[in-house]
Amino acid sequence: MKLSLSRKANLEGMLIGDQVTIGGPGVEENIRFEVLRNESGFEIKVFDRLVKLDKEPFSTVDQVIKYIETY
């Protein structure tokens, strides 16, 4: 999934405790990413419709962007 500049900016501006949702049925996409910023970095949950497919930890926002764009 190619991320727009505004989506990348949203991820880069996340503070500890923030959560960002990318994709999903609300924007007519089957795959949804939920990105949570915590004290140790980022956690991504990947869903296909309502089924959780994956949960991955990352330490930097660049890793998060690369993971989403190569998914």
All heavy atoms as TSV, in Angstrom:
chain	resi	resn	atom	element	x	y	z
A	1	MET	N	N	0.853	-1.169	0.000
A	1	MET	CA	C	0.000	0.000	0.000
A	1	MET	C	C	0.901	1.235	0.000
A	1	MET	O	O	1.735	1.397	0.880
A	1	MET	CB	C	-0.886	-0.016	1.250
A	1	MET	CG	C	-1.612	1.286	1.487
A	1	MET	SD	S	-2.544	1.330	3.027
A	1	MET	CE	C	-3.915	0.306	2.592
A	2	LYS	N	N	0.742	2.068	-0.979
A	2	LYS	CA	C	1.513	3.306	-1.063
A	2	LYS	C	C	0.891	4.347	-0.138
A	2	LYS	O	O	-0.308	4.600	-0.192
A	2	LYS	CB	C	1.509	3.807	-2.520
A	2	LYS	CG	C	2.289	5.068	-2.739
A	2	LYS	CD	C	3.759	4.818	-2.636
A	2	LYS	CE	C	4.501	6.095	-2.996
A	2	LYS	NZ	N	5.840	6.119	-2.483
A	3	LEU	N	N	1.713	4.933	0.733
A	3	LEU	CA	C	1.218	5.943	1.668
A	3	LEU	C	C	1.361	7.339	1.079
A	3	LEU	O	O	2.389	7.668	0.490
A	3	LEU	CB	C	1.996	5.873	2.986
A	3	LEU	CG	C	1.806	4.618	3.815
A	3	LEU	CD1	C	2.698	4.657	5.040
A	3	LEU	CD2	C	0.364	4.467	4.228
A	4	SER	N	N	0.337	8.148	1.260
A	4	SER	CA	C	0.393	9.539	0.821
A	4	SER	C	C	1.297	10.326	1.769
A	4	SER	O	O	1.626	9.873	2.869
A	4	SER	CB	C	-1.007	10.151	0.811
A	4	SER	OG	O	-1.494	10.238	2.135
A	5	LEU	N	N	1.683	11.518	1.356
A	5	LEU	CA	C	2.520	12.369	2.199
A	5	LEU	C	C	1.822	12.723	3.507
A	5	LEU	O	O	2.456	12.782	4.564
A	5	LEU	CB	C	2.905	13.644	1.449
A	5	LEU	CG	C	3.843	13.450	0.259
A	5	LEU	CD1	C	4.081	14.779	-0.450
A	5	LEU	CD2	C	5.160	12.841	0.706
A	6	SER	N	N	0.505	12.920	3.461
A	6	SER	CA	C	-0.219	13.264	4.684
A	6	SER	C	C	-0.285	12.079	5.646
A	6	SER	O	O	-0.196	12.253	6.864
A	6	SER	CB	C	-1.625	13.783	4.365
A	6	SER	OG	O	-2.395	12.786	3.745
A	7	ARG	N	N	-0.425	10.865	5.113
A	7	ARG	CA	C	-0.423	9.683	5.988
A	7	ARG	C	C	0.944	9.498	6.632
A	7	ARG	O	O	1.058	9.154	7.806
A	7	ARG	CB	C	-0.813	8.430	5.212
A	7	ARG	CG	C	-2.294	8.339	4.942
A	7	ARG	CD	C	-2.644	7.042	4.271
A	7	ARG	NE	N	-4.093	6.882	4.184
A	7	ARG	CZ	C	-4.668	5.873	3.594
A	7	ARG	NH1	N	-3.952	4.921	3.020
A	7	ARG	NH2	N	-5.980	5.785	3.554
A	8	LYS	N	N	2.014	9.715	5.849
A	8	LYS	CA	C	3.361	9.625	6.412
A	8	LYS	C	C	3.562	10.680	7.491
A	8	LYS	O	O	4.135	10.395	8.551
A	8	LYS	CB	C	4.411	9.798	5.310
A	8	LYS	CG	C	4.520	8.616	4.384
A	8	LYS	CD	C	5.577	8.851	3.330
A	8	LYS	CE	C	5.623	7.711	2.336
A	8	LYS	NZ	N	6.626	7.929	1.282
A	9	ALA	N	N	3.067	11.886	7.255
A	9	ALA	CA	C	3.195	12.962	8.235
A	9	ALA	C	C	2.430	12.620	9.517
A	9	ALA	O	O	2.902	12.913	10.619
A	9	ALA	CB	C	2.697	14.276	7.647
A	10	ASN	N	N	1.256	11.993	9.382
A	10	ASN	CA	C	0.494	11.567	10.558
A	10	ASN	C	C	1.293	10.564	11.391
A	10	ASN	O	O	1.311	10.639	12.616
A	10	ASN	CB	C	-0.840	10.941	10.157
A	10	ASN	CG	C	-1.855	11.958	9.713
A	10	ASN	OD1	O	-1.727	13.138	9.993
A	10	ASN	ND2	N	-2.861	11.486	9.002
A	11	LEU	N	N	1.955	9.630	10.725
A	11	LEU	CA	C	2.761	8.643	11.438
A	11	LEU	C	C	3.976	9.298	12.094
A	11	LEU	O	O	4.315	8.999	13.236
A	11	LEU	CB	C	3.216	7.532	10.487
A	11	LEU	CG	C	2.120	6.613	9.950
A	11	LEU	CD1	C	2.677	5.704	8.862
A	11	LEU	CD2	C	1.516	5.792	11.073
A	12	GLU	N	N	4.623	10.190	11.371
A	12	GLU	CA	C	5.822	10.847	11.893
A	12	GLU	C	C	5.506	11.751	13.081
A	12	GLU	O	O	6.350	11.951	13.950
A	12	GLU	CB	C	6.509	11.640	10.785
A	12	GLU	CG	C	7.119	10.745	9.727
A	12	GLU	CD	C	7.521	11.473	8.457
A	12	GLU	OE1	O	7.146	12.649	8.289
A	12	GLU	OE2	O	8.219	10.853	7.634
A	13	GLY	N	N	4.294	12.277	13.145
A	13	GLY	CA	C	3.908	13.178	14.223
A	13	GLY	C	C	3.287	12.510	15.432
A	13	GLY	O	O	2.834	13.189	16.352
A	14	MET	N	N	3.279	11.183	15.454
A	14	MET	CA	C	2.638	10.475	16.559
A	14	MET	C	C	3.401	10.665	17.863
A	14	MET	O	O	4.627	10.612	17.893
A	14	MET	CB	C	2.545	8.978	16.248
A	14	MET	CG	C	1.555	8.634	15.171
A	14	MET	SD	S	1.509	6.863	14.812
A	14	MET	CE	C	0.666	6.245	16.269
A	15	LEU	N	N	2.654	10.869	18.933
A	15	LEU	CA	C	3.201	10.949	20.286
A	15	LEU	C	C	2.896	9.656	21.022
A	15	LEU	O	O	2.039	8.874	20.587
A	15	LEU	CB	C	2.590	12.132	21.028
A	15	LEU	CG	C	2.774	13.505	20.386
A	15	LEU	CD1	C	1.993	14.541	21.166
A	15	LEU	CD2	C	4.240	13.871	20.304
A	16	ILE	N	N	3.567	9.415	22.125
A	16	ILE	CA	C	3.323	8.209	22.923
A	16	ILE	C	C	1.850	8.161	23.319
A	16	ILE	O	O	1.293	9.135	23.811
A	16	ILE	CB	C	4.239	8.182	24.154
A	16	ILE	CG1	C	5.690	8.007	23.715
A	16	ILE	CG2	C	3.841	7.053	25.103
A	16	ILE	CD1	C	6.699	8.106	24.820
A	17	GLY	N	N	1.221	7.026	23.047
A	17	GLY	CA	C	-0.199	6.830	23.344
A	17	GLY	C	C	-1.112	7.076	22.162
A	17	GLY	O	O	-2.286	6.719	22.204
A	18	ASP	N	N	-0.592	7.676	21.086
A	18	ASP	CA	C	-1.406	7.924	19.891
A	18	ASP	C	C	-1.628	6.637	19.107
A	18	ASP	O	O	-0.794	5.734	19.113
A	18	ASP	CB	C	-0.723	8.931	18.963
A	18	ASP	CG	C	-0.793	10.352	19.464
A	18	ASP	OD1	O	-1.539	10.615	20.423
A	18	ASP	OD2	O	-0.096	11.208	18.883
A	19	GLN	N	N	-2.771	6.576	18.420
A	19	GLN	CA	C	-3.083	5.459	17.536
A	19	GLN	C	C	-3.611	6.007	16.225
A	19	GLN	O	O	-4.439	6.912	16.216
A	19	GLN	CB	C	-4.125	4.533	18.164
A	19	GLN	CG	C	-4.452	3.350	17.283
A	19	GLN	CD	C	-5.345	2.336	17.980
A	19	GLN	OE1	O	-5.366	2.260	19.199
A	19	GLN	NE2	N	-6.063	1.557	17.197
A	20	VAL	N	N	-3.111	5.457	15.114
A	20	VAL	CA	C	-3.533	5.871	13.777
A	20	VAL	C	C	-4.024	4.634	13.035
A	20	VAL	O	O	-3.383	3.584	13.079
A	20	VAL	CB	C	-2.365	6.526	13.000
A	20	VAL	CG1	C	-2.736	6.783	11.551
A	20	VAL	CG2	C	-1.919	7.811	13.669
A	21	THR	N	N	-5.165	4.755	12.360
A	21	THR	CA	C	-5.693	3.676	11.529
A	21	THR	C	C	-5.523	4.066	10.070
A	21	THR	O	O	-5.864	5.181	9.667
A	21	THR	CB	C	-7.180	3.429	11.838
A	21	THR	OG1	O	-7.303	3.081	13.219
A	21	THR	CG2	C	-7.740	2.314	10.978
A	22	ILE	N	N	-4.996	3.135	9.279
A	22	ILE	CA	C	-4.773	3.361	7.849
A	22	ILE	C	C	-5.512	2.274	7.088
A	22	ILE	O	O	-5.348	1.090	7.364
A	22	ILE	CB	C	-3.272	3.326	7.511
A	22	ILE	CG1	C	-2.547	4.447	8.269
A	22	ILE	CG2	C	-3.049	3.434	6.017
A	22	ILE	CD1	C	-1.048	4.377	8.161
A	23	GLY	N	N	-6.305	2.682	6.106
A	23	GLY	CA	C	-7.054	1.734	5.292
A	23	GLY	C	C	-8.312	1.265	5.997
A	23	GLY	O	O	-8.801	1.896	6.934
A	24	GLY	N	N	-8.876	0.160	5.512
A	24	GLY	CA	C	-10.059	-0.430	6.115
A	24	GLY	C	C	-11.320	-0.197	5.310
A	24	GLY	O	O	-11.328	0.522	4.310
A	25	PRO	N	N	-12.414	-0.816	5.745
A	25	PRO	CA	C	-13.680	-0.747	5.012
A	25	PRO	C	C	-14.226	0.676	4.864
A	25	PRO	O	O	-14.913	0.970	3.905
A	25	PRO	CB	C	-14.635	-1.588	5.848
A	25	PRO	CG	C	-13.788	-2.410	6.742
A	25	PRO	CD	C	-12.499	-1.692	6.911
A	26	GLY	N	N	-13.918	1.546	5.810
A	26	GLY	CA	C	-14.419	2.928	5.735
A	26	GLY	C	C	-13.914	3.678	4.510
A	26	GLY	O	O	-14.541	4.631	4.057
A	27	VAL	N	N	-12.776	3.243	3.975
A	27	VAL	CA	C	-12.220	3.861	2.763
A	27	VAL	C	C	-12.163	2.844	1.625
A	27	VAL	O	O	-11.348	2.946	0.716
A	27	VAL	CB	C	-10.827	4.478	3.033
A	27	VAL	CG1	C	-10.945	5.691	3.914
A	27	VAL	CG2	C	-9.863	3.464	3.623
A	28	GLU	N	N	-13.045	1.834	1.741
A	28	GLU	CA	C	-13.216	0.809	0.711
A	28	GLU	C	C	-11.938	0.020	0.426
A	28	GLU	O	O	-11.613	-0.287	-0.715
A	28	GLU	CB	C	-13.785	1.424	-0.568
A	28	GLU	CG	C	-15.152	2.051	-0.342
A	28	GLU	CD	C	-15.756	2.651	-1.601
A	28	GLU	OE1	O	-15.189	2.466	-2.693
A	28	GLU	OE2	O	-16.806	3.292	-1.468
A	29	GLU	N	N	-11.190	-0.319	1.499
A	29	GLU	CA	C	-10.012	-1.172	1.394
A	29	GLU	C	C	-10.193	-2.340	2.356
A	29	GLU	O	O	-10.688	-2.164	3.471
A	29	GLU	CB	C	-8.748	-0.396	1.745
A	29	GLU	CG	C	-8.447	0.730	0.768
A	29	GLU	CD	C	-7.247	1.566	1.179
A	29	GLU	OE1	O	-6.652	1.300	2.250
A	29	GLU	OE2	O	-6.910	2.494	0.444
A	30	ASN	N	N	-9.800	-3.535	1.948
A	30	ASN	CA	C	-9.949	-4.710	2.807
A	30	ASN	C	C	-8.914	-4.737	3.931
A	30	ASN	O	O	-9.206	-5.165	5.034
A	30	ASN	CB	C	-9.844	-5.994	1.985
A	30	ASN	CG	C	-11.040	-6.193	1.089
A	30	ASN	OD1	O	-12.127	-5.701	1.367
A	30	ASN	ND2	N	-10.850	-6.906	-0.002
A	31	ILE	N	N	-7.698	-4.314	3.647
A	31	ILE	CA	C	-6.621	-4.356	4.627
A	31	ILE	C	C	-6.632	-3.077	5.460
A	31	ILE	O	O	-6.746	-1.969	4.931
A	31	ILE	CB	C	-5.250	-4.523	3.944
A	31	ILE	CG1	C	-5.221	-5.810	3.114
A	31	ILE	CG2	C	-4.121	-4.512	4.963
A	31	ILE	CD1	C	-5.346	-7.087	3.917
A	32	ARG	N	N	-6.505	-3.265	6.793
A	32	ARG	CA	C	-6.462	-2.124	7.715
A	32	ARG	C	C	-5.238	-2.275	8.622
A	32	ARG	O	O	-4.938	-3.359	9.106
A	32	ARG	CB	C	-7.722	-2.113	8.575
A	32	ARG	CG	C	-7.774	-0.971	9.564
A	32	ARG	CD	C	-9.066	-0.978	10.367
A	32	ARG	NE	N	-8.952	-1.826	11.545
A	32	ARG	CZ	C	-9.691	-2.877	11.817
A	32	ARG	NH1	N	-10.641	-3.253	10.982
A	32	ARG	NH2	N	-9.519	-3.592	12.913
A	33	PHE	N	N	-4.515	-1.179	8.808
A	33	PHE	CA	C	-3.364	-1.147	9.705
A	33	PHE	C	C	-3.714	-0.257	10.888
A	33	PHE	O	O	-4.174	0.866	10.700
A	33	PHE	CB	C	-2.137	-0.550	9.007
A	33	PHE	CG	C	-1.679	-1.334	7.813
A	33	PHE	CD1	C	-2.152	-1.044	6.545
A	33	PHE	CD2	C	-0.752	-2.358	7.949
A	33	PHE	CE1	C	-1.727	-1.748	5.440
A	33	PHE	CE2	C	-0.323	-3.075	6.844
A	33	PHE	CZ	C	-0.812	-2.775	5.595
A	34	GLU	N	N	-3.496	-0.749	12.097
A	34	GLU	CA	C	-3.638	0.058	13.295
A	34	GLU	C	C	-2.242	0.237	13.871
A	34	GLU	O	O	-1.577	-0.743	14.229
A	34	GLU	CB	C	-4.552	-0.615	14.312
A	34	GLU	CG	C	-5.996	-0.650	13.872
A	34	GLU	CD	C	-6.914	-1.268	14.920
A	34	GLU	OE1	O	-6.437	-1.637	16.012
A	34	GLU	OE2	O	-8.119	-1.368	14.619
A	35	VAL	N	N	-1.777	1.472	13.942
A	35	VAL	CA	C	-0.437	1.778	14.424
A	35	VAL	C	C	-0.572	2.460	15.781
A	35	VAL	O	O	-1.252	3.469	15.908
A	35	VAL	CB	C	0.311	2.704	13.442
A	35	VAL	CG1	C	1.715	2.972	13.938
A	35	VAL	CG2	C	0.334	2.103	12.043
A	36	LEU	N	N	0.089	1.889	16.789
A	36	LEU	CA	C	0.076	2.434	18.143
A	36	LEU	C	C	1.492	2.853	18.513
A	36	LEU	O	O	2.439	2.079	18.333
A	36	LEU	CB	C	-0.426	1.384	19.140
A	36	LEU	CG	C	-0.332	1.741	20.621
A	36	LEU	CD1	C	-1.266	2.906	20.942
A	36	LEU	CD2	C	-0.650	0.548	21.482
A	37	ARG	N	N	1.635	4.068	19.004
A	37	ARG	CA	C	2.942	4.544	19.472
A	37	ARG	C	C	2.994	4.322	20.973
A	37	ARG	O	O	2.119	4.765	21.710
A	37	ARG	CB	C	3.098	6.034	19.150
A	37	ARG	CG	C	4.366	6.668	19.709
A	37	ARG	CD	C	5.548	6.294	18.840
A	37	ARG	NE	N	6.805	6.677	19.451
A	37	ARG	CZ	C	7.500	7.761	19.159
A	37	ARG	NH1	N	7.042	8.618	18.267
A	37	ARG	NH2	N	8.642	7.992	19.744
A	38	ASN	N	N	4.026	3.596	21.430
A	38	ASN	CA	C	4.204	3.383	22.854
A	38	ASN	C	C	5.614	3.815	23.262
A	38	ASN	O	O	6.374	4.309	22.435
A	38	ASN	CB	C	3.905	1.929	23.247
A	38	ASN	CG	C	4.697	0.940	22.440
A	38	ASN	OD1	O	5.856	1.178	22.124
A	38	ASN	ND2	N	4.097	-0.189	22.102
A	39	GLU	N	N	5.962	3.626	24.504
A	39	GLU	CA	C	7.252	4.095	25.011
A	39	GLU	C	C	8.440	3.400	24.348
A	39	GLU	O	O	9.509	3.988	24.230
A	39	GLU	CB	C	7.309	3.910	26.521
A	39	GLU	CG	C	6.329	4.808	27.244
A	39	GLU	CD	C	6.228	4.502	28.722
A	39	GLU	OE1	O	6.859	3.525	29.187
A	39	GLU	OE2	O	5.507	5.240	29.403
A	40	SER	N	N	8.261	2.175	23.914
A	40	SER	CA	C	9.365	1.437	23.293
A	40	SER	C	C	9.404	1.563	21.776
A	40	SER	O	O	10.297	1.014	21.138
A	40	SER	CB	C	9.289	-0.039	23.689
A	40	SER	OG	O	8.086	-0.609	23.231
A	41	GLY	N	N	8.452	2.250	21.168
A	41	GLY	CA	C	8.435	2.410	19.717
A	41	GLY	C	C	7.030	2.355	19.168
A	41	GLY	O	O	6.147	3.069	19.636
A	42	PHE	N	N	6.817	1.484	18.192
A	42	PHE	CA	C	5.538	1.373	17.498
A	42	PHE	C	C	5.083	-0.073	17.481
A	42	PHE	O	O	5.892	-0.990	17.464
A	42	PHE	CB	C	5.677	1.851	16.045
A	42	PHE	CG	C	6.047	3.292	15.906
A	42	PHE	CD1	C	7.365	3.696	15.962
A	42	PHE	CD2	C	5.072	4.252	15.726
A	42	PHE	CE1	C	7.714	5.025	15.834
A	42	PHE	CE2	C	5.399	5.583	15.596
A	42	PHE	CZ	C	6.720	5.969	15.654
A	43	GLU	N	N	3.784	-0.271	17.443
A	43	GLU	CA	C	3.196	-1.601	17.278
A	43	GLU	C	C	2.173	-1.508	16.161
A	43	GLU	O	O	1.334	-0.617	16.155
A	43	GLU	CB	C	2.517	-2.031	18.572
A	43	GLU	CG	C	1.907	-3.405	18.505
A	43	GLU	CD	C	1.264	-3.771	19.825
A	43	GLU	OE1	O	1.985	-4.215	20.723
A	43	GLU	OE2	O	0.040	-3.569	19.940
A	44	ILE	N	N	2.266	-2.421	15.197
A	44	ILE	CA	C	1.321	-2.445	14.080
A	44	ILE	C	C	0.488	-3.708	14.163
A	44	ILE	O	O	1.021	-4.809	14.313
A	44	ILE	CB	C	2.043	-2.433	12.720
A	44	ILE	CG1	C	2.829	-1.156	12.537
A	44	ILE	CG2	C	1.042	-2.582	11.585
A	44	ILE	CD1	C	3.549	-1.099	11.213
A	45	LYS	N	N	-0.813	-3.542	14.028
A	45	LYS	CA	C	-1.726	-4.672	13.899
A	45	LYS	C	C	-2.301	-4.595	12.491
A	45	LYS	O	O	-2.713	-3.526	12.049
A	45	LYS	CB	C	-2.851	-4.601	14.919
A	45	LYS	CG	C	-2.373	-4.722	16.344
A	45	LYS	CD	C	-3.523	-4.579	17.304
A	45	LYS	CE	C	-3.029	-4.543	18.733
A	45	LYS	NZ	N	-4.119	-4.260	19.673
A	46	VAL	N	N	-2.327	-5.727	11.797
A	46	VAL	CA	C	-2.825	-5.795	10.430
A	46	VAL	C	C	-4.097	-6.641	10.427
A	46	VAL	O	O	-4.114	-7.748	10.956
A	46	VAL	CB	C	-1.792	-6.429	9.485
A	46	VAL	CG1	C	-2.316	-6.425	8.051
A	46	VAL	CG2	C	-0.460	-5.712	9.570
A	47	PHE	N	N	-5.148	-6.102	9.828
A	47	PHE	CA	C	-6.429	-6.782	9.747
A	47	PHE	C	C	-6.858	-6.908	8.291
A	47	PHE	O	O	-6.642	-5.989	7.500
A	47	PHE	CB	C	-7.518	-5.989	10.487
A	47	PHE	CG	C	-7.288	-5.854	11.963
A	47	PHE	CD1	C	-6.486	-4.847	12.463
A	47	PHE	CD2	C	-7.897	-6.724	12.847
A	47	PHE	CE1	C	-6.279	-4.702	13.823
A	47	PHE	CE2	C	-7.699	-6.595	14.205
A	47	PHE	CZ	C	-6.886	-5.581	14.704
A	48	ASP	N	N	-7.482	-8.038	7.956
A	48	ASP	CA	C	-8.173	-8.198	6.680
A	48	ASP	C	C	-9.646	-8.300	7.033
A	48	ASP	O	O	-10.075	-9.286	7.638
A	48	ASP	CB	C	-7.708	-9.453	5.945
A	48	ASP	CG	C	-8.329	-9.582	4.563
A	48	ASP	OD1	O	-9.220	-8.765	4.221
A	48	ASP	OD2	O	-7.934	-10.494	3.824
A	49	ARG	N	N	-10.377	-7.270	6.719
A	49	ARG	CA	C	-11.750	-7.083	7.174
A	49	ARG	C	C	-11.734	-7.072	8.698
A	49	ARG	O	O	-11.190	-6.166	9.278
A	49	ARG	CB	C	-12.675	-8.116	6.574
A	49	ARG	CG	C	-12.760	-7.956	5.048
A	49	ARG	CD	C	-13.499	-9.104	4.393
A	49	ARG	NE	N	-13.405	-9.045	2.955
A	49	ARG	CZ	C	-12.414	-9.586	2.252
A	49	ARG	NH1	N	-11.435	-10.218	2.840
A	49	ARG	NH2	N	-12.414	-9.484	0.948
A	50	LEU	N	N	-12.270	-8.060	9.391
A	50	LEU	CA	C	-12.266	-8.066	10.857
A	50	LEU	C	C	-11.296	-9.080	11.454
A	50	LEU	O	O	-11.227	-9.234	12.668
A	50	LEU	CB	C	-13.683	-8.350	11.380
A	50	LEU	CG	C	-14.732	-7.304	11.016
A	50	LEU	CD1	C	-16.106	-7.758	11.504
A	50	LEU	CD2	C	-14.382	-5.968	11.633
A	51	VAL	N	N	-10.527	-9.764	10.619
A	51	VAL	CA	C	-9.625	-10.815	11.083
A	51	VAL	C	C	-8.216	-10.253	11.248
A	51	VAL	O	O	-7.636	-9.718	10.300
A	51	VAL	CB	C	-9.606	-11.990	10.078
A	51	VAL	CG1	C	-8.636	-13.070	10.519
A	51	VAL	CG2	C	-10.995	-12.557	9.897
A	52	LYS	N	N	-7.662	-10.384	12.471
A	52	LYS	CA	C	-6.294	-9.914	12.697
A	52	LYS	C	C	-5.319	-10.893	12.067
A	52	LYS	O	O	-5.334	-12.079	12.370
A	52	LYS	CB	C	-6.010	-9.760	14.191
A	52	LYS	CG	C	-4.630	-9.182	14.446
A	52	LYS	CD	C	-4.441	-8.647	15.852
A	52	LYS	CE	C	-4.360	-9.729	16.867
A	52	LYS	NZ	N	-3.941	-9.243	18.190
A	53	LEU	N	N	-4.467	-10.378	11.180
A	53	LEU	CA	C	-3.510	-11.217	10.478
A	53	LEU	C	C	-2.136	-11.209	11.129
A	53	LEU	O	O	-1.413	-12.190	11.084
A	53	LEU	CB	C	-3.354	-10.749	9.022
A	53	LEU	CG	C	-4.611	-10.730	8.169
A	53	LEU	CD1	C	-4.293	-10.151	6.805
A	53	LEU	CD2	C	-5.184	-12.124	8.041
A	54	ASP	N	N	-1.741	-10.075	11.696
A	54	ASP	CA	C	-0.367	-9.922	12.135
A	54	ASP	C	C	-0.279	-8.843	13.201
A	54	ASP	O	O	-1.122	-7.944	13.268
A	54	ASP	CB	C	0.510	-9.530	10.931
A	54	ASP	CG	C	1.971	-9.831	11.144
A	54	ASP	OD1	O	2.325	-10.406	12.183
A	54	ASP	OD2	O	2.772	-9.480	10.261
A	55	LYS	N	N	0.767	-8.930	14.008
A	55	LYS	CA	C	1.066	-7.912	15.013
A	55	LYS	C	C	2.581	-7.818	15.091
A	55	LYS	O	O	3.243	-8.818	15.380
A	55	LYS	CB	C	0.471	-8.305	16.357
A	55	LYS	CG	C	0.748	-7.335	17.475
A	55	LYS	CD	C	0.093	-7.827	18.756
A	55	LYS	CE	C	0.525	-7.007	19.932
A	55	LYS	NZ	N	-0.070	-7.494	21.190
A	56	GLU	N	N	3.140	-6.655	14.784
A	56	GLU	CA	C	4.588	-6.495	14.716
A	56	GLU	C	C	5.050	-5.274	15.504
A	56	GLU	O	O	4.428	-4.214	15.415
A	56	GLU	CB	C	5.040	-6.306	13.257
A	56	GLU	CG	C	4.817	-7.491	12.353
A	56	GLU	CD	C	5.787	-8.622	12.613
A	56	GLU	OE1	O	6.902	-8.376	13.105
A	56	GLU	OE2	O	5.420	-9.764	12.334
A	57	PRO	N	N	6.163	-5.395	16.236
A	57	PRO	CA	C	6.749	-4.227	16.894
A	57	PRO	C	C	7.849	-3.610	16.015
A	57	PRO	O	O	8.560	-4.323	15.306
A	57	PRO	CB	C	7.361	-4.818	18.161
A	57	PRO	CG	C	7.756	-6.205	17.754
A	57	PRO	CD	C	6.739	-6.643	16.731
A	58	PHE	N	N	7.970	-2.292	16.046
A	58	PHE	CA	C	9.029	-1.580	15.328
A	58	PHE	C	C	9.566	-0.477	16.213
A	58	PHE	O	O	8.844	0.073	17.045
A	58	PHE	CB	C	8.489	-0.967	14.023
A	58	PHE	CG	C	8.067	-1.993	13.016
A	58	PHE	CD1	C	6.744	-2.357	12.905
A	58	PHE	CD2	C	8.991	-2.606	12.201
A	58	PHE	CE1	C	6.336	-3.317	11.986
A	58	PHE	CE2	C	8.594	-3.569	11.280
A	58	PHE	CZ	C	7.265	-3.923	11.169
A	59	SER	N	N	10.827	-0.112	16.006
A	59	SER	CA	C	11.419	0.915	16.858
A	59	SER	C	C	11.407	2.300	16.223
A	59	SER	O	O	11.519	3.294	16.933
A	59	SER	CB	C	12.848	0.525	17.249
A	59	SER	OG	O	13.628	0.297	16.098
A	60	THR	N	N	11.280	2.387	14.892
A	60	THR	CA	C	11.289	3.698	14.239
A	60	THR	C	C	10.107	3.851	13.285
A	60	THR	O	O	9.567	2.863	12.779
A	60	THR	CB	C	12.586	3.929	13.425
A	60	THR	OG1	O	12.592	3.041	12.301
A	60	THR	CG2	C	13.836	3.705	14.272
A	61	VAL	N	N	9.758	5.101	13.023
A	61	VAL	CA	C	8.658	5.388	12.092
A	61	VAL	C	C	9.041	4.993	10.668
A	61	VAL	O	O	8.182	4.586	9.885
A	61	VAL	CB	C	8.213	6.858	12.192
A	61	VAL	CG1	C	9.249	7.787	11.596
A	61	VAL	CG2	C	6.866	7.069	11.520
A	62	ASP	N	N	10.309	5.074	10.316
A	62	ASP	CA	C	10.737	4.664	8.973
A	62	ASP	C	C	10.491	3.175	8.746
A	62	ASP	O	O	10.094	2.764	7.654
A	62	ASP	CB	C	12.221	4.994	8.758
A	62	ASP	CG	C	12.471	6.490	8.686
A	62	ASP	OD1	O	11.564	7.232	8.252
A	62	ASP	OD2	O	13.585	6.914	9.053
A	63	GLN	N	N	10.701	2.365	9.788
A	63	GLN	CA	C	10.415	0.935	9.683
A	63	GLN	C	C	8.916	0.692	9.509
A	63	GLN	O	O	8.510	-0.183	8.746
A	63	GLN	CB	C	10.915	0.207	10.928
A	63	GLN	CG	C	12.410	0.175	11.066
A	63	GLN	CD	C	12.850	-0.397	12.398
A	63	GLN	OE1	O	12.154	-0.259	13.406
A	63	GLN	NE2	N	14.012	-1.035	12.412
A	64	VAL	N	N	8.110	1.471	10.204
A	64	VAL	CA	C	6.651	1.355	10.104
A	64	VAL	C	C	6.203	1.667	8.674
A	64	VAL	O	O	5.437	0.909	8.068
A	64	VAL	CB	C	5.954	2.304	11.101
A	64	VAL	CG1	C	4.462	2.366	10.842
A	64	VAL	CG2	C	6.237	1.876	12.532
A	65	ILE	N	N	6.678	2.766	8.129
A	65	ILE	CA	C	6.298	3.176	6.769
A	65	ILE	C	C	6.729	2.127	5.755
A	65	ILE	O	O	5.954	1.731	4.877
A	65	ILE	CB	C	6.889	4.563	6.445
A	65	ILE	CG1	C	6.197	5.626	7.306
A	65	ILE	CG2	C	6.753	4.881	4.961
A	65	ILE	CD1	C	6.843	6.991	7.255
A	66	LYS	N	N	7.950	1.636	5.885
A	66	LYS	CA	C	8.450	0.608	4.946
A	66	LYS	C	C	7.599	-0.656	5.032
A	66	LYS	O	O	7.246	-1.241	4.013
A	66	LYS	CB	C	9.914	0.300	5.242
A	66	LYS	CG	C	10.513	-0.681	4.286
A	66	LYS	CD	C	11.979	-0.910	4.567
A	66	LYS	CE	C	12.534	-1.934	3.586
A	66	LYS	NZ	N	13.951	-2.201	3.830
A	67	TYR	N	N	7.232	-1.083	6.243
A	67	TYR	CA	C	6.420	-2.294	6.413
A	67	TYR	C	C	5.061	-2.139	5.735
A	67	TYR	O	O	4.614	-3.016	5.005
A	67	TYR	CB	C	6.236	-2.574	7.912
A	67	TYR	CG	C	5.374	-3.770	8.200
A	67	TYR	CD1	C	5.876	-5.052	8.129
A	67	TYR	CD2	C	4.033	-3.610	8.548
A	67	TYR	CE1	C	5.086	-6.159	8.394
A	67	TYR	CE2	C	3.233	-4.703	8.828
A	67	TYR	CZ	C	3.763	-5.973	8.738
A	67	TYR	OH	O	2.967	-7.054	9.007
A	68	ILE	N	N	4.400	-0.998	5.982
A	68	ILE	CA	C	3.076	-0.778	5.391
A	68	ILE	C	C	3.163	-0.703	3.872
A	68	ILE	O	O	2.351	-1.283	3.167
A	68	ILE	CB	C	2.435	0.494	5.963
A	68	ILE	CG1	C	2.112	0.281	7.449
A	68	ILE	CG2	C	1.177	0.873	5.188
A	68	ILE	CD1	C	1.644	1.533	8.175
A	69	GLU	N	N	4.184	-0.016	3.358
A	69	GLU	CA	C	4.290	0.141	1.904
A	69	GLU	C	C	4.695	-1.147	1.194
A	69	GLU	O	O	4.449	-1.284	0.010
A	69	GLU	CB	C	5.260	1.277	1.568
A	69	GLU	CG	C	4.671	2.627	1.886
A	69	GLU	CD	C	5.483	3.796	1.367
A	69	GLU	OE1	O	6.711	3.685	1.248
A	69	GLU	OE2	O	4.856	4.830	1.078
A	70	THR	N	N	5.287	-2.082	1.899
A	70	THR	CA	C	5.671	-3.353	1.249
A	70	THR	C	C	4.677	-4.460	1.548
A	70	THR	O	O	4.869	-5.584	1.105
A	70	THR	CB	C	7.085	-3.798	1.680
A	70	THR	OG1	O	7.122	-3.939	3.097
A	70	THR	CG2	C	8.118	-2.812	1.221
A	71	TYR	N	N	3.617	-4.170	2.318
A	71	TYR	CA	C	2.658	-5.201	2.670
A	71	TYR	C	C	1.824	-5.589	1.482
A	71	TYR	O	O	1.399	-4.817	0.695
A	71	TYR	CB	C	1.733	-4.732	3.799
A	71	TYR	CG	C	1.000	-5.874	4.445
A	71	TYR	CD1	C	1.599	-6.590	5.459
A	71	TYR	CD2	C	-0.245	-6.261	4.001
A	71	TYR	CE1	C	0.948	-7.666	6.055
A	71	TYR	CE2	C	-0.902	-7.332	4.584
A	71	TYR	CZ	C	-0.293	-8.029	5.606
A	71	TYR	OH	O	-0.943	-9.093	6.165
